[in-house]
Amino acid sequence: MMNQQGSGTGPLSKGSSSRGTGPLSVLRKTHVVTCFLMRTDERPARILLARRSQRVGSYNGAWAGISGFVEEGMTPLEQAYTEIQEETGLNRDQLRLLKTGAVVQHVDEALGRHFFIHPFLFEVVPPFTIQPDWEATEMRWIVPDELTRFETVPKLPEVYQSALHGEPA
């Protein structure tokens, strides 16, 4: 479940926004996970996108992977499994970790956060049923090449590429 606190929070001085302009601001260091679930029982393989509801804390209505704040005391991988279970109803035995991507950073001065995004790519083991929770209004399986056609949370295509080209499990 996502909350407003996150893990590793604290002030972080940053001299500019993600576009290289803007006043000096204090940003909260925020670690999040983004999980891409892939189904390979169809060709071509597809990934799951979730449209963020109005009830989540940010980027309402944008498409995203399965994501959430890394809670204190949890590793990013542990948090990834937790988010997947909460947001889709899938358990660990229905998932196979394929790759762990390099962290992608995103500064959002409007939210006062410096995000450290931990990407993961999982294969979903059939048979499975997705049971969305309140954090998403819609979920859709897409061919990865279609990702740029969606209005997504910041840097989602870059985060997907990091997961896709990450370290094998």
Disulfide bonds with the S-S distance in Angstrom:
none
